[in-house]
């Protein structure tokens, strides 16, 4: 081609080239346009529901596999404990190095030493609230004195009263000279056995006021004796079960034929003195009559002399200022007693021992010449 031809030939027409920024707009707009064509439930806006008066909020679909969050397991509800009235209640130790023991008395072995500020789970108590049954954070159970922990805000009455198990045998020593064991916890019950000083009996239970205890002898006889007539050193009587009393039989002493006005009847078998007016009992008192070998004389006598205080001496005793003494036969007298409190059991060298306050009442009630009837 000639150079002229080359110059006159028309130049090829260039195609229109879109600016680069236009392509970028298209790329950015594409997802939005796609969203307009998607199903409404896959888009994060509110669509009216034909069957609802209010719009329903829906959420955009997410293209990943979600790992579900595990639901926390519900805490198990503990079964109610028969030993605890208010599960979970704790008390705080207020004295460092406090002792936790196998039983509610210092004579029991130590099972743990508790530090100041330690929390103890409260499980039970004694009937007098003097000791608490608790559990440590480490699971050790035992007894601790109530005064060693803070029980502010805790109602101890809500917790069960715990007692010794049937397999826990405690043997105690009889310390009364001659002790009548009865079929029930009252002097109106029959005597079923006689115990002597030094006899050992097994403690089974107690009356609610702790005045009488239920015991078993080495021969297997079971009955009731006064608590004061055994040694309870190192033993907490409240740890033993309460035993209800059977109905108390009513005994009325038979009036002495021909007795008139004020007179005194003393029943040695019951260790009881009755003050009569004609055929009516005015008052009755526990007494202590003579022990074996120093028996109280039986029969009918009359008070022959009275002393507000009197000195008394004999084989093995020398007592000064014995109060409210009323002699009825030779050296035998009804009088007050300051050297023992074991009324209801034989203790004397033949006289009739009375509580001093009881003897005072009788002293001013009776007079010289008052009949005294003494019998089994």
Secondary structure as UniProt FT lines:
FT   HELIX           3..8
FT   HELIX           20..37
FT   HELIX           40..42
FT   TURN            50..51
FT   TURN            87..88
FT   STRAND          90..93
FT   TURN            96..97
FT   STRAND          98..101
FT   TURN            106..107
FT   STRAND          110..114
FT   TURN            116..117
FT   STRAND          119..125
FT   TURN            127..128
FT   STRAND          131..135
FT   TURN            137..138
FT   STRAND          141..145
FT   HELIX           146..148
FT   STRAND          149..150
FT   TURN            152..153
FT   HELIX           156..158
FT   TURN            166..167
FT   STRAND          170..174
FT   STRAND          178..182
FT   TURN            187..188
FT   STRAND          191..196
FT   TURN            197..198
FT   STRAND          200..206
FT   TURN            208..209
FT   STRAND          212..216
FT   TURN            218..219
FT   STRAND          222..226
FT   HELIX           227..229
FT   STRAND          230..231
FT   TURN            233..234
FT   HELIX           237..239
FT   TURN            257..258
FT   STRAND          262..267
FT   TURN            268..271
FT   STRAND          272..277
FT   TURN            278..279
FT   STRAND          280..288
FT   TURN            292..293
FT   STRAND          299..302
FT   STRAND          305..314
FT   TURN            315..316
FT   STRAND          317..329
FT   TURN            330..331
FT   STRAND          332..337
FT   TURN            343..344
FT   STRAND          352..355
FT   HELIX           356..365
FT   TURN            368..369
FT   STRAND          371..375
//
